[in-house]
Amino acid sequence: MSERDRNYWYYNINGHEHGPVMGSRLRQMARRGKLVSSDLIRQGKFGQWVEAGSVDEVGARPLAVVAAETSPETPVKSVANVQPNRFAEWLDECKDRISDGFSDLRQAVIDRLDLLRTVANYLALMAIVAFFAFRTIDCGAFQRTSIADPLTTFQSVWNKLQKLRQSKADPNLWSEFASASRAELKPIISRLERVAGATDRDAQLLLWAGRDCLMKMLDDARTEPSSSERQFAEYIENVELLRQGKPIYGGDLGGISTRQLKTGNVEWVVALLAVGIVLGGWIVLRLVKRRKSIS
């Protein structure tokens, strides 16, 4: 039970639950006979119901004692003494109702704030999981076995282009081929743009071949080989040399092998997943700890 809940009590009179109220409020009710020893009370929102008479600090008395004290047979000294007492009781009753109203309002605000914090924690956890899931998918860690080798795809498109050129395909057939090829090449080029660089010459050469040459060839190499096609052939030749472990451009072996391209930045994915698991576990532990603290 949290420290906050220890300061508040709930009471049940004739089957009706009331609260939260301070302990001083229960003692005041017991002194006035509004809370007797057989009435049920509990400490905090999730405490156990016990009889008020079993809690010494409340000081609740048996119903018979309270009834005897408030019996009509009790002598009244004078009318002058009765009126002020009735006014004082009415004033105390108003104070009690106002106090109970403020206590109920305060507890309602606290409960709603707790609910908002809980919802915010779950939303934060969902956002973290969603971020790392999308980041993982974007990196292609779970797709590397199904993605074709860019070199194979580029060579396939090039071969089809040469066959259509040799057969002098009509404009409609060529247009269909160009549209289908662009749709096939676009995701491959986007992936190459994420991994290509000086440390991965294989991917860098394939990116230049696909983005800067093959895409242009769909427009300018329809009737005869173009400068783009000649440059494309040079890039493809160098990629093949790299994969055979042979030097290109004066002895450059190309740095990291093509394995990095095929794994799709797996190292980054693993790191991001690890951070996501740690953050998610931390939030879950805080939620569990908080739930235990109020139970």
Sequence and secondary structure as in RCSB ss.txt:
>XXXX:A:sequence
MSERDRNYWYYNINGHEHGPVMGSRLRQMARRGKLVSSDLIRQGKFGQWVEAGSVDEVGARPLAVVAAETSPETP
VKSVANVQPNRFAEWLDECKDRISDGFSDLRQAVIDRLDLLRTVANYLALMAIVAFFAFRTIDCGAFQRTSIADP
LTTFQSVWNKLQKLRQSKADPNLWSEFASASRAELKPIISRLERVAGATDRDAQLLLWAGRDCLMKMLDDARTEP
SSSERQFAEYIENVELLRQGKPIYGGDLGGISTRQLKTGNVEWVVALLAVGIVLGGWIVLRLVKRRKSIS
>XXXX:A:secstr
  HHHHTEEEEEETTEEEEEEEHHHHHHHHHTTSSBTTSEEEESTT   EEGGG TTT  B HHHHHHHT TTS 
   HHHHHHHHHHHHHHHHHHHHHHHHHHHHHHHHHHHHHHHHHHHHHHHHHHHHHHHHHHHHHTTTTTTTS  H
HHHHHHHHHHHHHHHHTT  HHHHHHHHHHHHHHHHHHHHHHHHH BTTBHHHHHHHIIIIIIIHHHHHH SSS 
 HHHHHHHHHHHHHHHHHTT  BTTTB  BS THHHHHTSHHHHHHHHHHHHHHHHHHHHHHHHHHHHT 
